[in-house]
C-alpha cells in the first residue's frame, strides 16, 4: 500500500480547486480564469490582485479579454474531463499543467498578460454591466 504524500495531496487538492476555479465565473457563458495554479499560489481572490475599474478598461482590452476567455473556456472543456478520468495523480497533474500552459498561451495570443486578464475578470465579477458587455463581445468568438 502506498503511503500518502501530504505535500503532494495538498498541492493536488489546491490545483484541483484552482482548475475548478478557472471556470467558476460563469455568467451566461462568461468564463474567466481567476488564477492559474502554481505551487505556492494564493487563493484566487488574492491572485487576481485589485480589479481594474471598469472605466479604466478600454474597448480593445475588453475585446481581447472576450477572445481570451472564450479560448480559456474551450481549453477547460477539452482538458476537464480528461483530468477527471486520469489514472493517477501524476497523470492528472500533467494534464492540468498542460491545460494551464495552453490557457496562458491563449491569453497571451489575445494580446493580454495574465495579471491584466485576472484584473479584468475580477472587475467583471464585481460589475454586472461590465460582465454583460463582455458577454456580448464573447458571442463573436464562439
C-alpha positions in Angstrom: 0.0 0.0 0.0 1.3 3.4 -1.0 1.9 5.9 1.8 0.3 9.2 1.1 2.5 12.2 0.5 0.8 15.1 2.4 2.6 17.8 0.4 1.6 16.1 -2.9 -2.0 15.6 -1.7 -2.2 19.2 -0.6 -0.8 20.5 -3.8 -3.1 18.3 -5.8 -6.1 19.5 -3.8 -5.0 23.1 -4.4 -4.6 22.6 -8.1 -8.0 20.8 -8.4 -9.6 23.7 -6.6 -7.9 26.3 -8.8 -8.6 24.4 -12.0 -12.2 24.3 -11.0 -12.0 27.9 -10.1 -10.9 28.7 -13.7 -14.4 28.4 -14.8 -16.1 29.2 -11.6 -17.2 32.5 -13.0 -20.0 31.6 -15.4 -22.4 34.4 -16.1 -24.4 33.1 -19.0 -21.4 31.8 -20.9 -18.9 34.2 -19.5 -15.9 32.2 -18.5 -12.9 33.8 -16.8 -9.9 32.3 -15.2 -9.3 33.9 -11.8 -5.8 32.4 -11.3 -3.5 29.8 -12.7 -2.3 27.3 -10.2 1.3 27.5 -9.1 2.9 25.6 -6.3 2.6 28.4 -3.8 -0.5 30.0 -5.5 -2.6 32.3 -3.3 -6.3 31.9 -3.2 -8.0 33.0 -6.5 -9.3 36.2 -4.9 -5.8 37.3 -3.9 -4.1 36.0 -7.1 -6.2 38.3 -9.3 -4.9 41.4 -7.5 -7.0 44.5 -7.4 -9.7 44.5 -10.1 -9.4 47.2 -12.7 -12.1 49.9 -12.6 -14.5 49.3 -15.4 -13.8 52.9 -16.6 -10.1 52.0 -16.9 -10.7 49.1 -19.3 -10.7 50.2 -22.9 -12.7 48.5 -25.6 -9.6 46.9 -27.1 -8.9 45.2 -23.8 -12.5 44.1 -23.5 -12.3 42.6 -27.0 -9.0 40.9 -26.1 -10.5 39.6 -22.8 -13.6 38.3 -24.5 -11.5 36.4 -27.1 -9.2 35.0 -24.4 -12.0 34.0 -22.1 -13.7 32.0 -24.8 -10.4 30.3 -25.7 -9.8 29.5 -22.0 -13.3 28.0 -21.7 -12.7 25.8 -24.6 -9.4 24.6 -23.2 -11.0 23.9 -19.9 -13.7 21.8 -21.6 -11.0 20.0 -23.6 -9.0 19.0 -20.6 -11.5 19.0 -17.7 -12.9 15.5 -18.4 -9.5 14.2 -19.2 -8.1 15.3 -15.9 -11.1 13.8 -14.0 -10.6 10.4 -15.6 -6.8 10.3 -15.2 -5.5 7.0 -13.9 -3.4 8.6 -11.2 -2.4 11.9 -9.5 0.7 12.2 -11.7 -1.2 11.9 -14.9 -3.9 14.3 -13.6 -1.2 16.8 -12.7 0.4 16.6 -16.1 -3.0 17.2 -17.8 -3.7 20.2 -15.6 -0.2 21.6 -16.2 -0.7 21.2 -19.9 -4.1 22.9 -19.7 -2.7 25.8 -17.6 0.1 26.3 -20.2 -2.4 26.4 -23.1 -4.7 28.8 -21.2 -1.8 31.2 -20.5 -0.8 31.0 -24.2 -4.4 31.7 -25.2 -4.4 34.7 -23.0 -1.1 35.9 -24.5 -2.3 35.2 -28.0 -5.2 37.5 -27.3 -2.7 40.3 -26.6 -3.2 40.2 -22.8 -0.9 39.3 -20.0 -2.1 37.1 -17.1 -2.3 39.9 -14.5 -4.4 42.1 -16.8 -6.7 39.2 -17.7 -7.1 38.4 -14.0 -7.8 42.0 -13.1 -10.5 42.3 -15.8 -12.0 39.0 -14.6 -12.1 40.4 -11.1 -13.7 43.6 -12.3 -16.3 41.7 -14.2 -17.2 39.7 -11.1 -17.9 43.0 -9.3 -19.6 44.9 -12.1 -22.6 43.3 -13.7 -22.7 45.9 -16.6 -19.1 45.1 -17.4 -19.8 41.4 -17.4 -22.7 41.9 -19.8 -20.5 43.9 -22.1 -18.0 41.1 -22.1 -20.7 38.5 -22.8 -21.9 40.4 -25.9 -18.3 40.6 -27.1 -17.8 36.9 -26.5 -20.5 36.0 -29.0 -18.3 36.9 -31.9 -15.6 34.4 -30.7 -17.9 31.4 -30.1 
